[in-house]
Amino acid sequence: MNSPAVKAFIRKHSNSFWYTPEDKKEDISEDMLVEFILNYGTLDDVTELFRILGINKVAQVFFSATGRKKLNYYPEIHNYFSLFFNKHA
């Protein structure tokens, strides 16, 4: 269950989750939230996500992605945030 702050963030970025039915968007997983914001969000979106979830939680979700989930990150995004989180989280 997502917190009210996470639900508000998802509503604000609803277009990013275009293929998720409207009535299910607020219940998307943290994995999907982090993946979509890191892949498609702006720097402001990423900063807001860090503020809401915390940089360590975002890093934990990011590094826990394995197999197909890991491959969902664009290679340059995965490389950048691997370096970023290793230094800052």
MMTF fields as JSON, N, C-alpha, C and O atoms, coordinates in Angstrom:
{
  "mmtfVersion": "1.0.0",
  "mmtfProducer": "UNKNOWN",
  "numBonds": 355,
  "numAtoms": 356,
  "numGroups": 89,
  "numChains": 1,
  "numModels": 1,
  "chainsPerModel": [1],
  "groupsPerChain": [89],
  "chainIdList": ["A"],
  "bondAtomList": [4, 2, 8, 6, 12, 10, 16, 14, 20, 18, 24, 22, 28, 26, 32, 30, 36, 34, 40, 38, 44, 42, 48, 46, 52, 50, 56, 54, 60, 58, 64, 62, 68, 66, 72, 70, 76, 74, 80, 78, 84, 82, 88, 86, 92, 90, 96, 94, 100, 98, 104, 102, 108, 106, 112, 110, 116, 114, 120, 118, 124, 122, 128, 126, 132, 130, 136, 134, 140, 138, 144, 142, 148, 146, 152, 150, 156, 154, 160, 158, 164, 162, 168, 166, 172, 170, 176, 174, 180, 178, 184, 182, 188, 186, 192, 190, 196, 194, 200, 198, 204, 202, 208, 206, 212, 210, 216, 214, 220, 218, 224, 222, 228, 226, 232, 230, 236, 234, 240, 238, 244, 242, 248, 246, 252, 250, 256, 254, 260, 258, 264, 262, 268, 266, 272, 270, 276, 274, 280, 278, 284, 282, 288, 286, 292, 290, 296, 294, 300, 298, 304, 302, 308, 306, 312, 310, 316, 314, 320, 318, 324, 322, 328, 326, 332, 330, 336, 334, 340, 338, 344, 342, 348, 346, 352, 350],
  "bondOrderList": [1, 1, 1, 1, 1, 1, 1, 1, 1, 1, 1, 1, 1, 1, 1, 1, 1, 1, 1, 1, 1, 1, 1, 1, 1, 1, 1, 1, 1, 1, 1, 1, 1, 1, 1, 1, 1, 1, 1, 1, 1, 1, 1, 1, 1, 1, 1, 1, 1, 1, 1, 1, 1, 1, 1, 1, 1, 1, 1, 1, 1, 1, 1, 1, 1, 1, 1, 1, 1, 1, 1, 1, 1, 1, 1, 1, 1, 1, 1, 1, 1, 1, 1, 1, 1, 1, 1, 1],
  "groupList": [{"groupName": "MET", "atomNameList": ["N", "CA", "C", "O"], "elementList": ["N", "C", "C", "O"], "formalChargeList": [0, 0, 0, 0], "bondAtomList": [1, 0, 2, 1, 3, 2], "bondOrderList": [1, 1, 2], "singleLetterCode": "M", "chemCompType": "L-PEPTIDE LINKING"}, {"groupName": "ASN", "atomNameList": ["N", "CA", "C", "O"], "elementList": ["N", "C", "C", "O"], "formalChargeList": [0, 0, 0, 0], "bondAtomList": [1, 0, 2, 1, 3, 2], "bondOrderList": [1, 1, 2], "singleLetterCode": "N", "chemCompType": "L-PEPTIDE LINKING"}, {"groupName": "SER", "atomNameList": ["N", "CA", "C", "O"], "elementList": ["N", "C", "C", "O"], "formalChargeList": [0, 0, 0, 0], "bondAtomList": [1, 0, 2, 1, 3, 2], "bondOrderList": [1, 1, 2], "singleLetterCode": "S", "chemCompType": "L-PEPTIDE LINKING"}, {"groupName": "PRO", "atomNameList": ["N", "CA", "C", "O"], "elementList": ["N", "C", "C", "O"], "formalChargeList": [0, 0, 0, 0], "bondAtomList": [1, 0, 2, 1, 3, 2], "bondOrderList": [1, 1, 2], "singleLetterCode": "P", "chemCompType": "L-PEPTIDE LINKING"}, {"groupName": "ALA", "atomNameList": ["N", "CA", "C", "O"], "elementList": ["N", "C", "C", "O"], "formalChargeList": [0, 0, 0, 0], "bondAtomList": [1, 0, 2, 1, 3, 2], "bondOrderList": [1, 1, 2], "singleLetterCode": "A", "chemCompType": "L-PEPTIDE LINKING"}, {"groupName": "VAL", "atomNameList": ["N", "CA", "C", "O"], "elementList": ["N", "C", "C", "O"], "formalChargeList": [0, 0, 0, 0], "bondAtomList": [1, 0, 2, 1, 3, 2], "bondOrderList": [1, 1, 2], "singleLetterCode": "V", "chemCompType": "L-PEPTIDE LINKING"}, {"groupName": "LYS", "atomNameList": ["N", "CA", "C", "O"], "elementList": ["N", "C", "C", "O"], "formalChargeList": [0, 0, 0, 0], "bondAtomList": [1, 0, 2, 1, 3, 2], "bondOrderList": [1, 1, 2], "singleLetterCode": "K", "chemCompType": "L-PEPTIDE LINKING"}, {"groupName": "PHE", "atomNameList": ["N", "CA", "C", "O"], "elementList": ["N", "C", "C", "O"], "formalChargeList": [0, 0, 0, 0], "bondAtomList": [1, 0, 2, 1, 3, 2], "bondOrderList": [1, 1, 2], "singleLetterCode": "F", "chemCompType": "L-PEPTIDE LINKING"}, {"groupName": "ILE", "atomNameList": ["N", "CA", "C", "O"], "elementList": ["N", "C", "C", "O"], "formalChargeList": [0, 0, 0, 0], "bondAtomList": [1, 0, 2, 1, 3, 2], "bondOrderList": [1, 1, 2], "singleLetterCode": "I", "chemCompType": "L-PEPTIDE LINKING"}, {"groupName": "ARG", "atomNameList": ["N", "CA", "C", "O"], "elementList": ["N", "C", "C", "O"], "formalChargeList": [0, 0, 0, 0], "bondAtomList": [1, 0, 2, 1, 3, 2], "bondOrderList": [1, 1, 2], "singleLetterCode": "R", "chemCompType": "L-PEPTIDE LINKING"}, {"groupName": "HIS", "atomNameList": ["N", "CA", "C", "O"], "elementList": ["N", "C", "C", "O"], "formalChargeList": [0, 0, 0, 0], "bondAtomList": [1, 0, 2, 1, 3, 2], "bondOrderList": [1, 1, 2], "singleLetterCode": "H", "chemCompType": "L-PEPTIDE LINKING"}, {"groupName": "TRP", "atomNameList": ["N", "CA", "C", "O"], "elementList": ["N", "C", "C", "O"], "formalChargeList": [0, 0, 0, 0], "bondAtomList": [1, 0, 2, 1, 3, 2], "bondOrderList": [1, 1, 2], "singleLetterCode": "W", "chemCompType": "L-PEPTIDE LINKING"}, {"groupName": "TYR", "atomNameList": ["N", "CA", "C", "O"], "elementList": ["N", "C", "C", "O"], "formalChargeList": [0, 0, 0, 0], "bondAtomList": [1, 0, 2, 1, 3, 2], "bondOrderList": [1, 1, 2], "singleLetterCode": "Y", "chemCompType": "L-PEPTIDE LINKING"}, {"groupName": "THR", "atomNameList": ["N", "CA", "C", "O"], "elementList": ["N", "C", "C", "O"], "formalChargeList": [0, 0, 0, 0], "bondAtomList": [1, 0, 2, 1, 3, 2], "bondOrderList": [1, 1, 2], "singleLetterCode": "T", "chemCompType": "L-PEPTIDE LINKING"}, {"groupName": "GLU", "atomNameList": ["N", "CA", "C", "O"], "elementList": ["N", "C", "C", "O"], "formalChargeList": [0, 0, 0, 0], "bondAtomList": [1, 0, 2, 1, 3, 2], "bondOrderList": [1, 1, 2], "singleLetterCode": "E", "chemCompType": "L-PEPTIDE LINKING"}, {"groupName": "ASP", "atomNameList": ["N", "CA", "C", "O"], "elementList": ["N", "C", "C", "O"], "formalChargeList": [0, 0, 0, 0], "bondAtomList": [1, 0, 2, 1, 3, 2], "bondOrderList": [1, 1, 2], "singleLetterCode": "D", "chemCompType": "L-PEPTIDE LINKING"}, {"groupName": "LEU", "atomNameList": ["N", "CA", "C", "O"], "elementList": ["N", "C", "C", "O"], "formalChargeList": [0, 0, 0, 0], "bondAtomList": [1, 0, 2, 1, 3, 2], "bondOrderList": [1, 1, 2], "singleLetterCode": "L", "chemCompType": "L-PEPTIDE LINKING"}, {"groupName": "GLY", "atomNameList": ["N", "CA", "C", "O"], "elementList": ["N", "C", "C", "O"], "formalChargeList": [0, 0, 0, 0], "bondAtomList": [1, 0, 2, 1, 3, 2], "bondOrderList": [1, 1, 2], "singleLetterCode": "G", "chemCompType": "PEPTIDE LINKING"}, {"groupName": "GLN", "atomNameList": ["N", "CA", "C", "O"], "elementList": ["N", "C", "C", "O"], "formalChargeList": [0, 0, 0, 0], "bondAtomList": [1, 0, 2, 1, 3, 2], "bondOrderList": [1, 1, 2], "singleLetterCode": "Q", "chemCompType": "L-PEPTIDE LINKING"}],
  "groupTypeList": [0, 1, 2, 3, 4, 5, 6, 4, 7, 8, 9, 6, 10, 2, 1, 2, 7, 11, 12, 13, 3, 14, 15, 6, 6, 14, 15, 8, 2, 14, 15, 0, 16, 5, 14, 7, 8, 16, 1, 12, 17, 13, 16, 15, 15, 5, 13, 14, 16, 7, 9, 8, 16, 17, 8, 1, 6, 5, 4, 18, 5, 7, 7, 2, 4, 13, 17, 9, 6, 6, 16, 1, 12, 12, 3, 14, 8, 10, 1, 12, 7, 2, 16, 7, 7, 1, 6, 10, 4],
  "groupIdList": [1, 2, 3, 4, 5, 6, 7, 8, 9, 10, 11, 12, 13, 14, 15, 16, 17, 18, 19, 20, 21, 22, 23, 24, 25, 26, 27, 28, 29, 30, 31, 32, 33, 34, 35, 36, 37, 38, 39, 40, 41, 42, 43, 44, 45, 46, 47, 48, 49, 50, 51, 52, 53, 54, 55, 56, 57, 58, 59, 60, 61, 62, 63, 64, 65, 66, 67, 68, 69, 70, 71, 72, 73, 74, 75, 76, 77, 78, 79, 80, 81, 82, 83, 84, 85, 86, 87, 88, 89],
  "secStructList": [7, 7, 7, 2, 2, 2, 2, 2, 2, 2, 2, 2, 6, 4, 4, 4, 4, 6, 6, 1, 7, 4, 4, 4, 4, 4, 4, 7, 7, 2, 2, 2, 2, 2, 2, 2, 2, 2, 2, 2, 7, 7, 2, 2, 2, 2, 2, 2, 2, 2, 2, 2, 2, 7, 2, 2, 2, 2, 2, 2, 2, 2, 2, 2, 7, 7, 2, 2, 2, 2, 2, 6, 1, 7, 2, 2, 2, 2, 2, 2, 2, 2, 2, 2, 2, 2, 2, 2, 7],
  "xCoordList": [0.844, 0.0, 0.883, 1.751, 0.657, 1.457, 0.976, -0.216, 1.907, 1.582, 0.832, 0.868, 0.148, -0.537, 0.403, 0.014, 1.644, 2.608, 2.974, 3.099, 3.142, 3.474, 2.289, 2.468, 1.084, -0.11, -0.263, -0.624, 0.007, -0.069, 0.99, 0.723, 2.182, 3.26, 2.858, 3.078, 2.274, 1.825, 0.75, 0.783, -0.208, -1.264, -0.657, -1.07, 0.323, 0.988, 1.69, 1.766, 2.199, 2.93, 2.139, 2.72, 0.85, -0.05, 0.243, 0.127, 0.618, 0.884, 2.071, 2.168, 2.966, 4.117, 3.716, 4.443, 2.557, 2.074, 0.865, -0.166, 1.007, -0.097, -0.766, -1.967, -0.035, -0.646, -1.286, -1.889, -1.158, -1.781, -3.192, -3.355, -4.204, -5.571, -5.645, -4.986, -6.435, -6.543, -6.817, -6.219, -7.706, -8.077, -7.002, -7.148, -5.947, -4.86, -3.552, -2.601, -3.507, -2.258, -1.71, -0.504, -2.562, -2.078, -1.514, -0.874, -1.744, -1.278, -0.108, 0.197, 0.556, 1.695, 2.805, 2.874, 3.656, 4.74, 5.835, 5.968, 6.61, 7.768, 8.743, 9.379, 8.864, 9.755, 9.378, 10.23, 8.092, 7.628, 7.779, 8.19, 7.456, 7.568, 9.006, 9.251, 9.944, 11.355, 11.829, 12.488, 11.502, 11.933, 11.45, 12.234, 10.163, 9.603, 10.127, 10.397, 10.276, 10.761, 12.241, 12.642, 13.055, 14.47, 14.631, 15.467, 13.849, 13.962, 13.379, 13.973, 12.236, 11.483, 11.269, 10.831, 11.574, 11.319, 12.385, 13.453, 12.048, 13.005, 13.86, 13.599, 14.862, 15.687, 14.829, 15.029, 13.871, 12.964, 12.125, 11.891, 11.671, 10.896, 11.729, 11.251, 12.966, 13.869, 14.14, 14.122, 14.389, 14.632, 13.422, 13.572, 12.233, 11.01, 10.832, 10.413, 11.144, 11.07, 12.033, 11.674, 13.253, 14.212, 13.663, 13.834, 13.004, 12.451, 11.348, 11.255, 10.521, 9.383, 9.817, 9.459, 10.584, 10.977, 12.293, 12.531, 13.133, 14.488, 15.453, 15.131, 16.62, 17.592, 18.012, 18.231, 18.124, 18.54, 17.48, 17.82, 16.205, 15.128, 15.106, 14.957, 15.253, 15.277, 16.465, 16.329, 17.615, 18.804, 18.55, 18.929, 17.914, 17.611, 16.706, 16.952, 15.664, 14.751, 15.504, 15.348, 16.318, 17.088, 18.027, 18.049, 18.798, 19.77, 19.127, 19.756, 17.891, 17.227, 16.658, 16.251, 16.629, 16.122, 17.102, 18.293, 16.58, 17.409, 16.706, 15.52, 17.44, 16.855, 16.172, 16.747, 14.949, 14.19, 13.954, 14.0, 13.702, 13.474, 14.705, 14.591, 15.883, 17.119, 17.263, 17.738, 16.859, 16.967, 15.963, 16.095, 14.962, 13.994, 14.589, 14.055, 15.693, 16.362, 17.183, 17.854, 17.119, 17.983, 19.431, 19.758, 20.311, 21.705, 22.382, 23.095, 22.171, 22.819, 22.223, 22.927, 20.935, 20.288, 20.817, 21.137, 20.905, 21.412, 22.847, 23.195, 23.672, 25.06, 25.142, 25.849, 24.42, 24.472, 24.039, 24.748, 22.874, 22.366, 23.15, 23.171, 23.786, 24.68, 25.833, 26.16, 26.437, 27.527, 27.034, 27.678, 25.891, 25.318, 25.01, 25.417, 24.282, 23.901, 25.096, 25.12, 26.088, 27.29, 28.032, 28.71, 27.905, 28.586, 27.728, 28.253, 26.408, 25.563, 24.616, 24.02, 24.457, 23.474, 24.165, 23.505],
  "yCoordList": [-1.185, 0.0, 1.239, 1.395, 2.104, 3.313, 4.4, 4.506, 5.195, 6.301, 7.384, 7.406, 8.289, 9.395, 10.241, 10.699, 10.452, 11.241, 10.531, 11.168, 9.223, 8.447, 8.461, 8.617, 8.297, 8.332, 9.681, 9.737, 10.763, 12.1, 12.252, 12.841, 11.726, 11.774, 10.999, 11.464, 9.83, 9.016, 9.751, 9.765, 10.365, 11.136, 12.276, 12.538, 12.95, 14.07, 13.612, 14.359, 12.384, 11.845, 10.735, 9.81, 10.833, 9.8, 9.423, 8.254, 10.385, 10.106, 9.174, 8.507, 9.12, 8.228, 6.755, 5.876, 6.51, 5.142, 4.917, 4.402, 5.305, 5.346, 3.999, 3.957, 2.901, 1.607, 0.96, -0.108, 1.604, 1.095, 1.683, 2.895, 0.861, 1.387, 2.473, 2.365, 3.505, 4.636, 4.199, 4.731, 3.246, 2.839, 1.996, 1.66, 1.657, 0.849, 1.637, 1.14, 2.853, 3.61, 3.889, 3.777, 4.245, 4.589, 3.385, 3.544, 2.197, 0.98, 0.311, -0.851, 1.036, 0.439, 0.153, 0.777, -0.781, -1.178, -0.117, 0.701, -0.156, 0.738, 0.454, 1.372, -0.825, -1.184, -0.421, 0.171, -0.445, 0.229, 1.742, 2.404, 2.286, 3.724, 4.191, 5.146, 3.519, 3.906, 3.735, 4.62, 2.62, 2.364, 3.451, 3.994, 3.77, 4.743, 6.149, 6.879, 6.546, 7.899, 8.023, 9.037, 7.018, 7.105, 7.062, 7.779, 6.238, 6.126, 7.33, 7.805, 7.826, 8.8, 10.15, 11.101, 10.241, 11.485, 12.532, 12.26, 13.739, 14.838, 14.82, 14.047, 15.658, 15.774, 16.195, 15.706, 17.101, 17.515, 16.342, 16.215, 15.486, 14.298, 13.366, 12.865, 13.136, 12.252, 12.847, 12.129, 14.152, 14.823, 14.709, 14.478, 14.868, 14.736, 13.296, 13.074, 12.334, 10.932, 10.663, 9.967, 11.206, 11.066, 11.677, 11.116, 12.824, 13.504, 12.662, 12.588, 12.033, 11.267, 9.913, 9.566, 9.153, 7.806, 7.778, 6.884, 8.755, 8.763, 8.15, 7.171, 8.729, 8.269, 6.821, 6.059, 6.44, 5.07, 4.057, 2.972, 4.389, 3.48, 3.343, 2.238, 4.462, 4.416, 3.57, 2.756, 3.758, 2.96, 1.479, 0.628, 1.168, -0.223, -0.846, -1.968, -0.134, -0.635, -0.808, -1.821, 0.183, 0.144, -1.062, -1.8, -1.266, -2.354, -3.728, -4.745, -3.769, -5.058, -5.596, -6.756, -4.76, -5.204, -6.21, -5.933, -7.373, -8.402, -8.929, -8.674, -9.657, -10.287, -9.294, -8.272, -9.607, -8.779, -7.366, -6.397, -7.25, -5.918, -5.045, -3.85, -5.634, -4.874, -4.424, -3.32, -5.27, -4.935, -3.873, -3.307, -3.593, -2.549, -1.152, -0.212, -1.006, 0.291, 0.476, -0.447, 1.676, 1.967, 1.819, 2.181, 1.289, 1.058, 2.308, 2.222, 3.459, 4.681, 5.133, 5.701, 4.882, 5.212, 4.282, 4.725, 2.994, 2.03, 2.36, 2.308, 2.693, 3.041, 4.297, 4.314, 5.341, 6.606, 6.41, 6.817, 5.788, 5.663, 4.631, 4.717, 3.672, 2.767, 3.572, 3.421, 4.417, 5.268, 6.246, 6.43, 6.879, 7.876, 7.284, 7.833, 6.152, 5.552, 4.977, 5.007, 4.454, 3.954, 5.081, 4.853, 6.277, 7.419, 8.088, 8.517, 8.18, 9.021, 8.263, 8.866, 6.971, 6.257, 5.217, 4.524],
  "zCoordList": [0.0, 0.0, 0.0, 0.859, -0.955, -1.087, -0.128, 0.161, 0.354, 1.252, 0.481, -0.749, 1.201, 0.523, -0.337, -1.411, 0.132, -0.646, -1.949, -2.995, -1.883, -3.09, -4.05, -5.258, -3.518, -4.373, -5.062, -6.238, -4.347, -4.944, -6.034, -7.081, -5.793, -6.777, -8.033, -9.151, -7.845, -8.986, -9.768, -10.999, -9.071, -9.76, -10.568, -11.698, -9.98, -10.655, -11.937, -12.913, -11.923, -13.07, -13.764, -14.33, -13.716, -14.233, -15.681, -16.05, -16.494, -17.911, -18.108, -19.138, -17.142, -17.245, -17.178, -17.639, -16.6, -16.415, -17.327, -16.894, -18.576, -19.533, -19.754, -20.023, -19.649, -19.945, -18.717, -18.819, -17.562, -16.337, -16.241, -16.382, -16.008, -15.878, -14.799, -13.764, -15.036, -14.117, -12.685, -11.75, -12.506, -11.147, -10.457, -9.281, -11.156, -10.579, -10.411, -9.808, -10.94, -10.952, -9.557, -9.338, -8.623, -7.285, -6.539, -5.5, -7.056, -6.397, -7.111, -6.841, -8.026, -8.714, -7.708, -6.649, -8.045, -7.142, -7.108, -8.019, -6.032, -5.95, -7.082, -7.6, -7.47, -8.58, -9.842, -10.504, -10.164, -11.372, -11.244, -12.197, -10.091, -9.87, -10.083, -10.82, -9.442, -9.565, -11.003, -11.549, -11.609, -12.993, -13.936, -14.714, -13.874, -14.808, -14.558, -15.512, -13.303, -13.032, -13.406, -13.977, -13.096, -13.481, -15.0, -15.549, -15.682, -17.14, -17.877, -18.845, -17.439, -18.235, -17.566, -18.213, -16.276, -15.559, -15.812, -16.359, -15.39, -15.449, -14.187, -13.265, -14.149, -12.952, -11.763, -10.652, -11.988, -10.911, -10.412, -9.21, -11.326, -10.934, -10.065, -9.047, -10.464, -9.711, -8.329, -7.329, -8.272, -6.997, -6.078, -4.878, -6.63, -5.838, -5.348, -4.212, -6.189, -5.778, -4.623, -3.673, -4.693, -3.598, -2.309, -1.227, -2.433, -1.263, -0.617, 0.608, -1.439, -0.928, -0.364, 0.762, -1.139, -0.721, 0.048, 0.86, -0.214, 0.342, -0.663, -1.336, -0.754, -1.745, -1.485, -2.426, -0.207, 0.099, -0.314, -0.785, -0.148, -0.553, -2.072, -2.594, -2.784, -4.25, -4.711, -5.624, -4.087, -4.431, -4.159, -4.964, -3.039, -2.708, -3.759, -4.202, -4.163, -5.195, -6.513, -7.193, -6.869, -8.109, -8.144, -9.129, -7.083, -7.061, -6.88, -7.17, -6.407, -6.233, -7.544, -7.615, -8.577, -9.882, -10.48, -10.619, -10.827, -11.442, -12.679, -12.893, -13.482, -14.657, -15.573, -15.948, -15.925, -16.861, -16.322, -17.079, -15.021, -14.445, -14.609, -14.882, -14.444, -14.611, -16.062, -16.331, -16.979, -18.396, -18.826, -19.912, -17.994, -18.327, -18.238, -18.826, -17.507, -17.442, -18.716, -19.177, -19.271, -20.408, -19.951, -18.82, -20.816, -20.394, -19.832, -18.833, -20.454, -19.967, -18.629, -17.794, -18.431, -17.159, -16.066, -14.963, -16.385, -15.403, -15.024, -13.844, -15.98, -15.71, -14.84, -13.832, -15.23, -14.485, -13.035, -12.114, -12.828, -11.465, -10.652, -9.424, -11.294, -10.561, -9.963, -8.785, -10.771, -10.289, -9.241, -8.208, -9.502, -8.611, -7.226, -6.202, -7.214, -5.945, -5.192, -3.962, -5.911, -5.236, -4.528, -3.526, -5.044, -4.419, -3.344, -2.317, -3.571, -2.7, -1.789, -0.896, -1.983, -1.134, -0.259, 0.515]
}
